[in-house]
């Protein structure tokens, strides 16, 4: 069997479990932050080193922020967003 199909089938089965689906969705939302920052950095033609210089940090820290944004503090995310021409907007919404 094709490895991709095998993985897709496994993932489909796992996502039927409510706790797995919830964790998967949460992880996607977090990773989307880093992906968005990295894509915008590339659109602006900036390297991680250039972003780091503007932020007053190191290129490895910029890389970590892109890969694991949940470990970055809000100020780091705000500074990164500013460097690449974005604004960080965090919304807290009451649960029903």
N, C-alpha and C positions, 0 to 999 in steps of 0.2 A: 504494500500500500504506500502511496505517496506520503512522505513525511508531513507536508503541509496539510493535506487532508486529514491525516491522523491528528495533528495538533488542533486543527479547526474543529474536528469532531469532539475532541477532549474538552476544548474551551467551551463549546456550545453546551455540552453536558454540565460542566461546572457552573456555567452562568445561570443554569436553571435553579441553582441553590440560592435562596435569597441573601444569605450572608456573604457568599462569594460574589454575587452580582453587585451588592452594595460596596464591598471593598474594592472591586474592580473599577466601579464608577468613580469612587473617591480618588483612587490612584490616577485615573485618567485626567480628572480635573486638576490635580496637582501638577502632573507632568506637562499638561497643556501650557502652564505658565512658563516653564523653562523652554519648551519648544517655540512658543511665541516670541520670547526674548531672543533666542538664537536665530530664528528666521528673520526678525526685524534687523538684528545686527548684520546679518549677511546682505539683506536688501540695501542697507546703508553702506555696504562695502567696508565694514569695519572688521578688524581681527579681534580676537579675545584680548590680545595685548593692548590694542588701542582703547578698547572699552575699559580695561583695567587702569590704564593710565588716566583716563578721564575721571574714573571713580576714585582714584587714589588707593587702589588695591593691586593684587597680583593676577596674572593671567590664570594660574591654577584656581584662584577663587572664583573668577568669572566662569570657568569651566564647571566647577562644582555647582554654581548657582544655576547654570543651564541644565545640568544633569539631575540635580536633587534640590529643586527650588524650595521644597518644604523645610529644608535645613537652613535656608537663608533667612535673615531677619527682615522685617518689613522695610526698614531703612535701606538695606542693601538692594532689595527689589525696586524700591522707589528710585534710588540713584541709577541703577542699571536702566530702568525704563526711561528715565530722563535722558541719559546719554544716547539712547537709540531713538529718541524722538517720540516716546510714548509716555503715558501717565498711568500709574498704578491706581486702580479703582477697586476697592474691596467693599463688598456689600454684605451686610448682615440682615438676613430676612427672617422674620418670626415664622416658626413652624405653626401649622394649623393644628 
